[in-house]
Amino acid sequence: MTNASSKKRTDSASRVIKASPQTIYKAFVDPTALVSWLPPKGMKGHIYEFDARAGGAYRMSLTYVGTDHSTQGKTSEHSDVVKGRFLEFAPNERILQLVEFESEDPVFAGEMIMIWTLAAVPEGTTVTIVCDNVPEGIRKEDHDVGLRSALENLADYTERSV
């Protein structure tokens, strides 16, 4: 018999960014900033709803820029629509959110928890993303590339601000 919890997966990524925790935190709570750096390379974002407070919600889409991408979208062939809820904000330290993909495919169903932590280091800030309960339809290799890409984009965005 398979235990349901055995299907749960945790993915994570981390990077030192040459910017202060305050600068990085601001990039999370400003929807214009967030949509400019969060989409992985090859995708663009659009925010439909954004209420950056504990208990607040957001809804956004990530759409592939071209039609020659190797991964199919979760909501449609070319896009992922995500709805989320902010569970906790610890300014300049941590953002905890619940994320759910809008998809008719059950392999993308379920609520994923994303925890972003910001830790000051001499070089700037160590930013760590931990995703718990990753839907089984998201290939680990693709998710790892997406997480690293988001961190690279965040570094590009915030290091320009320094």
N, C-alpha and C positions, 0 to 999 in steps of 0.2 A: 504494500500500500504506500502511496506517495503522500507525504505530509505536505499540505498546502504551503507551509512556510518554507519548504525546501526550494520552491520556485522563485522565492524572493531574491533579488539581486541588489547589491550595492556597488555603484560605480563612483569613482572620485578622481579628482585632479587638483593639482596645486601649482602655484607659481608665485615667485617673488616679483612684485611690481614696484617700480621706482616712483612711488607716489604715496602720500600719507593715507592712513585709514579714512580720514575725513573726506579727502578728495574721492576716494574709491566709493565710499558710502553714498556720497552725493550722486554718483553715476548710477546707483541703484534706485534711488527714490525720485529721480527726475525722469518722467516717461520719455521725453525727447532724447535724453542721453541714453537711457536703457535700450531703446529700439535702434539706436545707432551702433551699439557695440555688441549686444547679446546675440543677434543672428550669426550662426556659423558662416564661414566663408562660403560663398556661392548662394547665400540666401539673403533676403531682405525682410524686414519686420514691419508690422503695422499694429498699432495699439488701438483697441476699440474702447477699452475701459481700463481705468487705472486709479486705484485709491490706496496710496501708500501709507497705511497705518495698520496696526494689529487688528485683525478682523476684516480689513479691507480686501477687495477683490480686484482682479484684473482679467482681461481677456485680450489675447494677441494672436496674430498669425505670423508664421514664418513661411515664406514662399521661395521656392527655388528660382533663381534669376533666369536660368536657361532651361531648355527641355532635355538637355543631354546629361542629366544627373543619374548616378548609378543607384541611388536610394529612392524608393517611392515614398511620397508623403503619407502621413498617417490619416489625415482627414480627406484629402483628395490626392490625385496623382502627383501634384506639384506643391502641395502645402500641408502644413501642420497648423491646426488651430488649437490653442492651449487656453484653458481657463485655470485660474489659480486663486488661492486665498493666502494672504499674508497672516501667518500664525503668530509671529513674534518679530519685533525689531529691538535690537540692542544697538543703538546708534554707534557707528564706527567700529563695531565688533562682530555683529552677527545678524543674519536675516534668515528666518525660517519660513518656508512656504510649502503649501500643498499644491501640487500641479496635476492636472488631468487633461489628457489629449481628447479632443472631440473626434471620435472615430467609430465607424460601424463595425470595425474588425475587433473582435474580443481580445486578440493578442496585444492590443494597445490600451485595453481598458484598465481601470484601477487608478488609485491615487498614489502618486509618487511624492515623497517628501524630499525637498531640496534644502540643504543647509549650506549657506555661504558664510564662512568665517574670515575675519580680517584680523591679522595679528601683526602689530608693528615690529619691525626688525631694523637693524642699522641701515640696510640697503633700501628700505621703504616699507612694504607691507606684503606679508605672505597671505595670499588669497587662496582659500581651499573651498572646493565644491564637493559635497557629499550628497549623492542621490540614493535614497533608500526606496526599495520596492519598485525598481525599474521594470516597466512592462516587458514581458518576455518577447514581444515583437520587435523591440529595439535591439538590434545587434550590438553586442558589447563593443566591437571594433568601431562601429559607426558612432556610438555614443562617446567613446573615448576621444575620437577625432573631434566631435562636436564640442565637448567640454574644453579640450585644449584650445580649440579655435576661439571659443568665447573668452577664455582667459587671455589669449593673444590680442584679441580685439579690445578687451578691457585695458590691457597694458598700453596699446597704441592710443586709445582714447584718453586715458588719465595721465600718461607720461607727457603728452602734449600740453596738458594743463599745468604742469609743474613749473 
